[in-house]
């Protein structure tokens, strides 16, 4: 009865006790503030180094200027995780899919299964990321970054670097795959919930517009240039 919901209800978590602050959303107007060691490239890219990993802010130049933010975490001596954070922008969608949330339709597995059916049909890129993140058997996927202060969704992919060079080498195809996948998910997030035919009718009288508005609050200052970022990275509008 709940086969689709079961395939997304246990996203893999990467727990980082050493960082107390939430991770930055994937696009910002300014590079994240650093209390670690920062390096700035000639073209304006910023890399912040911390004991727990790296924070990368690649300068974006389009109709608007900003930065694409990603994180690199060591898993062991040769395996690493490249992650692009969505903050809480995916929470309303995921809570409905998992049959969780608050209010009169909270904790409804049947509703969660019905929502999963709609997401799988109408948002296949985002659905695939949720399924991949349920165990991360396939990469990239939507997993969770957990710190002592919060838990945030992120599109993430694993890579290895066993070279003798002291400089970490991130394979370009991994960067491209994680960035492109994150932009396809972002495209769906920005159009939610109007891009899922039948969803509002399924919810009926239970208006979740307050949840959706709250999820967008944290990214309000970058909403204007996100479509430009998506088009530049994916080649799709």
N, C-alpha and C positions, 0 to 999 in steps of 0.2 A: 504493500500500500504506500510505503514512504521510501521507495527505492531512490528516487531522485534526491530527496532531501537528505537521505543518509550519505549521499556522495559528496555533500558539501558541509556537513554539520560539524566536522572536526578539523578545522584548518590548522596546519602546522604552525607552531609558535617558536619564534626565536627570542629567548629571554636574555635581557641585558641588564643586569643589576647595576653595572658601573655607571650608567647614564641616568640621571634623574629627570632631565627635561624631555618633553615630547620631541619626536623627530619632525623636521620641517616638511610641509606639503611639497609635492613634486615640482612646483613652479613658484617662484617668488619674485618680487620687484627688486629686492636687494639680496646680496649674498647673506647667508645666515651668520649671525654674530659668532665669533670664535673665542673660546678661552683656552684653546690648544695652540699648536704650532701651525701657522697659516703660510701657504705659498700662493703667490699670484703669478699666473703666466703672462707673457707679453700681450695676449689677446683678451686678458681680463678674467680667465677662468680661475676659480679659487678652490684650493684644496686645504681642508682643515684636518690635521692629524691629532688623534686622541689615543690614549692607551687602549681603548676598546675598538678602534678602527678608524676609518676615513669618512669624511663628509665632503662630497664633490659638488661644486656649484659651477656648471658650465654656462658661460654667458650666451644668451640667446638674442639675436638681432633680427627683428621682423618689423611689422608695423609698430610694435611696441618692443621695448627692451626689458629683459628680465634674466632670470637664471633658472636652469633646469637642475634640480637637486637630486642627488642620489647618495647612497651609503654603501660602504664596503665593510663587511665584518669577517674576521677570521673564524673559521669553523674548527680547523686544526692547522698543522704546520704547512699544508699544501692546498687545502680546500678553503674557498672563500664564498661569501654570499654578497651579491650585488642587489640592492633593494631600492625601490622608488616608492615613497610613502604617500598614501592617500588620506592621511589623518583620519577623520571620522566621516568622510564624504560617502563611504560605502555602507555605513552602519544601517541606515533605514532600509536599503535593499536587502542586505544580508539578514537582518532581524525578521523581515517578512518571510524570506526563503526558509529560514531555520525554524519558523513558527514561534519566534520569541518576540520580545518587545514589551510594551506596556499598554494599558487601556483594555477595552472590552474584547479585543481580538488577540491579546497576548497568549502565548503558550498554546497555539492551535496548530498541531501537526498537520491536520488535513488541509488547512489554509496554506501552510508552508509548502506542502507538496504541489498544490495548485499553482502557487506563485512560481515554484521551480519549473514547472511545465511551461509557463509563459516566458520565463527568462531564457530557458534552453531554446525555445522556439524563436524568440524575437531578438535576443542579445547573445548570439552564439559565442562571440569573442570573450565576453565577460563570463559567461557560463563556463567555458573551457578553463579560464583562469581560476575560477572557484574550484572546479573539479581537480585541476592539477595541484592546487594548494592543499587539498585534503590528503596529506601524506607526502606531498612533493615528490611522488614517484616520477612525475614528468616536470620539466622545468622550461620556462618560468611558470610561476603560479601565484595566486593570491594567498599569501600567508599573513601571519600577524607578528608584529614587533611589540614585545612586551617589556616595559620598563616599570620601575616602582611607582610611577605616577599615572600611567595610562597604557592602553592597548590600542594599536593602530594597524589598519590593513596596509599591505604593501605588495606590489608586484615584485617578485624576487626570482633570481636565478643563481644557480651554483656554478662555480668555475674552479679550475685548479691552476696553480702556478708553482711548479717545482724547479724553476730555473735558479741558477746560482746568483743572479742579479739581485742586489738589495732593493731595487725598484720593483714594486708590484706591477705585474703585467696583466691587464684585464683584456681578454680576447675581444677584438672589435665586434665579432659576431654576437657575443654575449651582450655587449652594450647595446647593439642594435636591436636584438631580440627583446631585451627587457624594456628598453625605451619605447619601441613600437607597440609592444603588448600593453604597456601602461597607458599609452595614448589612446588605444582602441577602447580600453576600459574607461578612460576619462571621457571620451566622446559619449559613451553610454550614460555615464553619471550625469553629465551636463544636460542631457535630454530627458532624464528620468523625472517623472514616471510616464510622460506622454508618449515615450517610444515603446511602450509595452501595451499594445491593444488588448483590452479586456481586463486590465489590472484594476482600474478605478471601479468598474462595474463589479468586479469580484469583491472589492473591499466594501462596496455599498455605502452604508451610512457612516462607516468608520473612517472619518477624514483624517489622513495622516499628513496633511500639508504642513502642519507645525513641525513635525519631525524632519521633513525634507528641507524646510527653511532653516532649521537649526543646523543641519548638517552642512549647509552652504555658508553659514556665517564665517567659519574659519578660513574660507577661501574667497571671501567677497572682494578683497582688494585686487585679486588677480583674474577674476572672471572675464574681464574685458579682453585680455590678450590670450586666454587659453585656446580659443578656436584657431588662432594664428599659429600657436605652438603645435597643436595637433596636426594641422595641415603641413607644417614644415617637416615634422618628424615622420609622418606616415604617408604623405603625398595625397591624403584624402581630406576633404572638407568636413 
